[in-house]
Each structure stands twice: as structure tokens, then as C-alpha cells.
């Protein structure tokens, strides 16, 4: 069973748009505020996956939503942290900035394969596919 954590600056609208997903996958998708859970992420990333109970302590995928808010720099630091300490952890980027912004922040580089989610319907499709069969392709 796959679990997903979505990190957004303002999670309330996204939670509302994904309510149909939550009905079928109760407890498998969590949407959190970017500013309030950085410490939780740090603790979670260093826990041994085999010794961690499933749920809020262990995720198979992070989705990070970038908008034009100042809090996006916290998300850039979070992605850097994941890349450095948990490089096997998949992170999917939901982007409102141009791709060049992520290049300047060194979130991605030109050799990275970059998949951009463009709207909420695409997020729902990606989530359902990942939760059902574990695939991001």
C-alpha cells in the first residue's frame, strides 16, 4: 500500500479539490502546510522504514507544490535535504513557476528528467496511478 504526502503553502484549497480522492484512499494521502512541518520531515526522513509504522511517519512519495509565495524557499531547502539524505525518495514537483526558476534555485538541473503537473486533474491522475500501482510514469 502506497502513501503520499503533499506539501503546499496553502493546503486548504487543494484538500477541497482532492476530496473525491480521499474518499477512496482514506489515510493514504496527506496534505500539509509547508511552514509547519519541516521538523516533522526531518525526523521522518531519518527513521528506518522497516521499523516505522505506516501512516504519518512513512511516505512513498512527496509532492511539493511551488507557487509564488515566499514559503517556496522552505520547500527548496526541503528538496535539497531529501536529495542529500534520502536520494531514493521520489519527489514530484507541482509547479506554478517557470522551469527556469527551479534551475536557478538548483532544485533541478538540465540533466534531470522533469515532469511538470499542470493542473489539479493531472495531480489526481498521477496520485491515483501511484496509489494503485506504484508507478509515476
PECORBEL-V438739 format. One record per run of one state. SS is the DSSP state (~ for helix, > for strand, _ for the rest). FROM is the first residue (numbers start at 1). TO is the last residue. Records with the same first field share a line. If there is no record, write none. Layout:
# PECORBEL-V438739
SS->FROM-TO  FROM-TO
This chain:
# PECORBEL-V438739
_->1-3  9-10  18-18  25-28  34-37  46-48  52-54  56-57  59-60  67-71  86-89  96-98  105-116  118-119  134-137
>->4-8  29-33  55-55  58-58  61-66  90-95  117-117
~->11-17  19-24  38-45  49-51  72-85  99-104  120-133
